[in-house]
Amino acid sequence: MEHRAMPFRLPVLAQDVVLALFITVMQVQGTVVLAAARGTEQRSLADFGYLGFALLVVGGLVVSVRRSWPVPVFVTAALASLVYYALEFPDGYGWLGLFVALYTLTAYGDGRRSLVVAGVGIAVLAVGWLVAAADIEPRAAIGWVFFRIGASVMSAALGESVRSRRVIAAEAQVRAELAERTREEEARARVDAERLRIAREVHDTVAHAIAIINVQSGVTAHVLDKRPEVAREALQTIEQTSSRALREMRTILGVLRDDNNGRVPYPGLEQVDELTAKARDAGLDIKLEQSLPATPLPSAVGIAVYRILQESITNVIRHVGPTRVTVALHQGNDVLEIRVTDEGRCAAPGDAPTDPQPPARHRPSTGSSARPGHGILGMRERCQLLGGDLDAKPTPTGGFEVTARLPLVPTGSRP
């Protein structure tokens, strides 16, 4: 089995300790070498009990805890530098630890607060360094003071640049994760909406077909021996209704297994006449009133109109039985109104041999009700998805009326 070589990296604290030791050695050794090379009469690092060496060592070793306490580390390094130069110890590399502390302060700080601390600290250091170098000889050596001031500003600016890049990268990562979660939530919402649409289509198709088949089977049982020709017509209606329901089911469920565009289109206003004809075969006396323009309606509106009519007629067949129904389709300037009104349960005509309808025992006993069921809920959802509304309520004469208003330009998704 092949093993990939992992890069070796020291822990963060160990890295800072190594850096602090390196800076300490550079500050002490570099200052000693430069002082010996210049040969000028300057205060020895061994004066005041080796205080110069101690200040260089403190300014270097304090870097080992720079990530944990950036502000105290900077303050300690700054004080060590001020005391060092105020006592006129020889100039050298004693500012390395201070520059690293400044970089750490702004790179790992919180932005505004760390910049304020760095700015105040640099101003204090600049004043202290200039005062200490007031009588420096030769005067050209004062250039090192301005170098320290400029390098301090650059260290703070570099740290702030690194911090800003880190913040921008973190915000970009958060936005990317949020966008990914949003895409997943939108995908789940689309899947849920598609499932709801399919469930609604299946409900409308199956409920309408079962209601017609139930009525026609009752007719067949009632007149089978007395009027076989009526029974034959009822059986043919059952066959046609079940066949059409199967075709619609294949069309609806085809989206789950087929991505091509060759499926049969969903029913629309073109099938309203066929829908009312089947309702008449089921025993309803339907009057259709239409005032629609020649221009075709949007497909989403046409499908919603057909399904609302289908569900309303199905409810009449299921809960009322043979009765008179008025279907009105009227189009205004920007709204299409659908109204389906039934006159309620008619008086039973009796069991005369000439009566082609089933007796009362074959009809549903629930009657018309104002209580909304799943069918009315589904119709209302269809309207709301297109930005419309639906009202379903009993009429004063004992019937039931469903009124739907659909905008001609849908404001929601398709049903």
SULMOGI-V991194 format. One record per residue. N is the residue number from 0. RES is the residue in one small letter. SS is DSSP state (H for helix, E for strand, - for the rest). PSI is psi in whole degrees, 0 to 359 (999 if undefined). OMEGA is omega as a letter, one per 20 degrees, with the letter a starting at -180 (none if undefined). Layout:
BEGIN
N&RES&SS&PSI&OMEGA ; N&RES&SS&PSI&OMEGA
END
This chain:
BEGIN
0&m&-&132&a ; 1&e&-&131&r ; 2&h&-&132&r ; 3&r&-&136&r ; 4&a&-&125&r ; 5&m&-&135&r ; 6&p&-&139&a ; 7&f&-&129&r ; 8&r&-&133&r ; 9&l&-&151&r ; 10&p&-&158&a ; 11&v&H&316&a ; 12&l&H&320&r ; 13&a&H&321&r ; 14&q&H&317&a ; 15&d&H&325&r ; 16&v&H&316&r ; 17&v&H&316&r ; 18&l&H&319&a ; 19&a&H&319&r ; 20&l&H&319&r ; 21&f&H&314&r ; 22&i&H&318&a ; 23&t&H&313&r ; 24&v&H&316&a ; 25&m&H&316&a ; 26&q&H&313&a ; 27&v&H&306&a ; 28&q&H&318&a ; 29&g&H&320&r ; 30&t&H&319&r ; 31&v&H&315&a ; 32&v&H&315&a ; 33&l&H&319&r ; 34&a&H&320&r ; 35&a&H&325&a ; 36&a&H&324&a ; 37&r&H&323&r ; 38&g&-&17&r ; 39&t&-&162&r ; 40&e&-&99&r ; 41&q&-&163&r ; 42&r&E&137&a ; 43&s&-&147&r ; 44&l&-&342&a ; 45&a&-&353&r ; 46&d&H&160&a ; 47&f&H&40&r ; 48&g&H&46&a ; 49&y&H&36&a ; 50&l&H&325&r ; 51&g&H&315&r ; 52&f&H&318&a ; 53&a&H&318&r ; 54&l&H&321&r ; 55&l&H&320&r ; 56&v&H&317&r ; 57&v&H&317&r ; 58&g&H&337&r ; 59&g&H&313&a ; 60&l&H&334&a ; 61&v&H&341&r ; 62&v&H&340&a ; 63&s&H&338&r ; 64&v&H&29&a ; 65&r&-&326&a ; 66&r&-&329&a ; 67&s&-&319&a ; 68&w&-&74&a ; 69&p&H&321&a ; 70&v&H&309&r ; 71&p&H&325&r ; 72&v&H&316&r ; 73&f&H&316&a ; 74&v&H&318&r ; 75&t&H&314&r ; 76&a&H&322&r ; 77&a&H&315&r ; 78&l&H&319&r ; 79&a&H&320&a ; 80&s&H&316&a ; 81&l&H&314&r ; 82&v&H&319&a ; 83&y&H&310&a ; 84&y&H&333&r ; 85&a&H&328&r ; 86&l&-&7&r ; 87&e&-&40&r ; 88&f&E&157&a ; 89&p&-&140&r ; 90&d&-&144&r ; 91&g&-&237&r ; 92&y&-&30&a ; 93&g&-&0&a ; 94&w&-&0&a ; 95&l&H&312&r ; 96&g&H&324&r ; 97&l&H&317&a ; 98&f&H&320&r ; 99&v&H&321&r ; 100&a&H&319&r ; 101&l&H&315&r ; 102&y&H&315&a ; 103&t&H&321&a ; 104&l&H&314&a ; 105&t&H&329&a ; 106&a&H&326&a ; 107&y&-&11&r ; 108&g&-&195&a ; 109&d&-&19&r ; 110&g&-&259&a ; 111&r&H&313&a ; 112&r&H&315&a ; 113&s&H&324&r ; 114&l&H&322&r ; 115&v&H&314&r ; 116&v&H&316&r ; 117&a&H&318&a ; 118&g&H&314&r ; 119&v&H&317&a ; 120&g&H&316&r ; 121&i&H&321&r ; 122&a&H&316&r ; 123&v&H&316&r ; 124&l&H&316&a ; 125&a&H&315&r ; 126&v&H&314&a ; 127&g&H&317&a ; 128&w&H&318&a ; 129&l&H&321&r ; 130&v&H&318&r ; 131&a&H&332&a ; 132&a&-&16&a ; 133&a&-&323&a ; 134&d&-&30&a ; 135&i&-&142&r ; 136&e&-&137&i ; 137&p&-&160&a ; 138&r&H&336&r ; 139&a&H&339&a ; 140&a&H&345&r ; 141&i&H&345&r ; 142&g&H&330&r ; 143&w&H&330&r ; 144&v&H&313&r ; 145&f&H&329&r ; 146&f&H&316&a ; 147&r&H&320&r ; 148&i&H&312&r ; 149&g&H&318&r ; 150&a&H&326&r ; 151&s&H&315&r ; 152&v&H&317&r ; 153&m&H&322&r ; 154&s&H&315&r ; 155&a&H&318&a ; 156&a&H&320&r ; 157&l&H&317&r ; 158&g&H&318&r ; 159&e&H&323&r ; 160&s&H&317&r ; 161&v&H&317&r ; 162&r&H&317&a ; 163&s&H&317&r ; 164&r&H&321&r ; 165&r&H&318&r ; 166&v&H&317&r ; 167&i&H&318&r ; 168&a&H&320&r ; 169&a&H&318&r ; 170&e&H&322&r ; 171&a&H&322&r ; 172&q&H&318&r ; 173&v&H&316&r ; 174&r&H&321&r ; 175&a&H&317&r ; 176&e&H&320&r ; 177&l&H&318&r ; 178&a&H&322&r ; 179&e&H&317&r ; 180&r&H&322&r ; 181&t&H&318&r ; 182&r&H&319&r ; 183&e&H&319&r ; 184&e&H&320&r ; 185&e&H&321&r ; 186&a&H&317&r ; 187&r&H&322&r ; 188&a&H&319&r ; 189&r&H&320&r ; 190&v&H&315&r ; 191&d&H&319&r ; 192&a&H&320&r ; 193&e&H&321&r ; 194&r&H&318&r ; 195&l&H&319&r ; 196&r&H&315&r ; 197&i&H&317&r ; 198&a&H&320&r ; 199&r&H&317&r ; 200&e&H&317&r ; 201&v&H&317&r ; 202&h&H&312&a ; 203&d&H&316&a ; 204&t&H&310&a ; 205&v&H&316&a ; 206&a&H&317&r ; 207&h&H&316&a ; 208&a&H&316&a ; 209&i&H&321&r ; 210&a&H&315&r ; 211&i&H&317&r ; 212&i&H&321&r ; 213&n&H&314&a ; 214&v&H&314&a ; 215&q&H&326&r ; 216&s&H&326&r ; 217&g&H&320&r ; 218&v&H&316&a ; 219&t&H&314&a ; 220&a&H&329&a ; 221&h&H&325&a ; 222&v&H&12&a ; 223&l&-&315&a ; 224&d&-&329&a ; 225&k&-&319&a ; 226&r&-&80&a ; 227&p&H&332&a ; 228&e&H&325&r ; 229&v&H&321&r ; 230&a&H&322&r ; 231&r&H&318&r ; 232&e&H&321&r ; 233&a&H&319&r ; 234&l&H&323&r ; 235&q&H&320&r ; 236&t&H&318&r ; 237&i&H&317&a ; 238&e&H&314&a ; 239&q&H&317&a ; 240&t&H&314&a ; 241&s&H&323&r ; 242&s&H&315&r ; 243&r&H&321&r ; 244&a&H&321&r ; 245&l&H&319&r ; 246&r&H&317&r ; 247&e&H&323&r ; 248&m&H&319&r ; 249&r&H&321&r ; 250&t&H&316&a ; 251&i&H&312&a ; 252&l&H&350&r ; 253&g&H&334&r ; 254&v&H&342&a ; 255&l&H&344&a ; 256&r&-&2&a ; 257&d&-&130&a ; 258&d&-&1&a ; 259&n&-&173&a ; 260&n&-&20&a ; 261&g&-&13&a ; 262&r&-&159&r ; 263&v&-&135&a ; 264&p&-&157&r ; 265&y&-&151&a ; 266&p&-&150&r ; 267&g&-&208&a ; 268&l&H&336&r ; 269&e&H&336&a ; 270&q&H&8&a ; 271&v&H&320&r ; 272&d&H&318&r ; 273&e&H&322&r ; 274&l&H&315&r ; 275&t&H&327&r ; 276&a&H&319&r ; 277&k&H&325&r ; 278&a&H&324&r ; 279&r&H&321&r ; 280&d&H&332&r ; 281&a&-&359&r ; 282&g&-&4&r ; 283&l&-&144&r ; 284&d&E&96&a ; 285&i&E&133&r ; 286&k&E&122&a ; 287&l&E&123&r ; 288&e&E&122&a ; 289&q&E&139&r ; 290&s&E&75&a ; 291&l&-&143&r ; 292&p&-&171&a ; 293&a&-&335&a ; 294&t&-&137&a ; 295&p&-&150&r ; 296&l&-&160&r ; 297&p&-&144&a ; 298&s&H&321&a ; 299&a&H&320&r ; 300&v&H&317&r ; 301&g&H&316&r ; 302&i&H&317&a ; 303&a&H&318&r ; 304&v&H&313&a ; 305&y&H&314&a ; 306&r&H&324&r ; 307&i&H&316&r ; 308&l&H&317&a ; 309&q&H&314&a ; 310&e&H&320&r ; 311&s&H&315&r ; 312&i&H&321&r ; 313&t&H&318&r ; 314&n&H&323&r ; 315&v&H&314&a ; 316&i&H&319&a ; 317&r&H&318&a ; 318&h&H&343&a ; 319&v&-&313&a ; 320&g&-&196&a ; 321&p&-&124&r ; 322&t&-&178&r ; 323&r&E&132&a ; 324&v&E&136&r ; 325&t&E&123&r ; 326&v&E&120&a ; 327&a&E&130&r ; 328&l&E&114&a ; 329&h&E&133&a ; 330&q&E&127&r ; 331&g&-&205&a ; 332&n&-&316&a ; 333&d&-&11&a ; 334&v&E&139&r ; 335&l&E&125&a ; 336&e&E&131&r ; 337&i&E&128&r ; 338&r&E&125&r ; 339&v&E&115&a ; 340&t&E&128&r ; 341&d&E&158&a ; 342&e&-&7&r ; 343&g&-&180&a ; 344&r&-&128&r ; 345&c&-&160&r ; 346&a&-&139&a ; 347&a&-&128&a ; 348&p&-&357&a ; 349&g&-&180&a ; 350&d&-&37&a ; 351&a&-&147&a ; 352&p&-&334&a ; 353&t&-&353&a ; 354&d&-&118&a ; 355&p&-&357&a ; 356&q&-&155&r ; 357&p&-&155&r ; 358&p&-&173&a ; 359&a&H&331&a ; 360&r&H&343&r ; 361&h&H&353&a ; 362&r&-&151&r ; 363&p&-&144&a ; 364&s&-&8&a ; 365&t&-&328&a ; 366&g&-&178&r ; 367&s&-&140&a ; 368&s&-&148&r ; 369&a&-&353&a ; 370&r&-&123&a ; 371&p&-&133&r ; 372&g&-&195&a ; 373&h&H&328&r ; 374&g&H&312&r ; 375&i&H&321&r ; 376&l&H&318&r ; 377&g&H&319&r ; 378&m&H&318&r ; 379&r&H&322&r ; 380&e&H&320&r ; 381&r&H&315&a ; 382&c&H&316&a ; 383&q&H&326&r ; 384&l&H&331&r ; 385&l&-&4&a ; 386&g&-&15&r ; 387&g&-&194&r ; 388&d&E&162&a ; 389&l&E&142&r ; 390&d&E&130&r ; 391&a&E&122&a ; 392&k&E&158&r ; 393&p&E&155&r ; 394&t&-&159&r ; 395&p&-&336&a ; 396&t&-&5&r ; 397&g&-&1&r ; 398&g&-&204&a ; 399&f&E&144&a ; 400&e&E&133&r ; 401&v&E&124&r ; 402&t&E&125&r ; 403&a&E&141&r ; 404&r&E&122&a ; 405&l&E&131&r ; 406&p&E&143&a ; 407&l&-&338&r ; 408&v&-&99&a ; 409&p&-&139&r ; 410&t&-&354&r ; 411&g&-&202&r ; 412&s&-&168&a ; 413&r&-&155&a ; 414&p&-&999&none
END
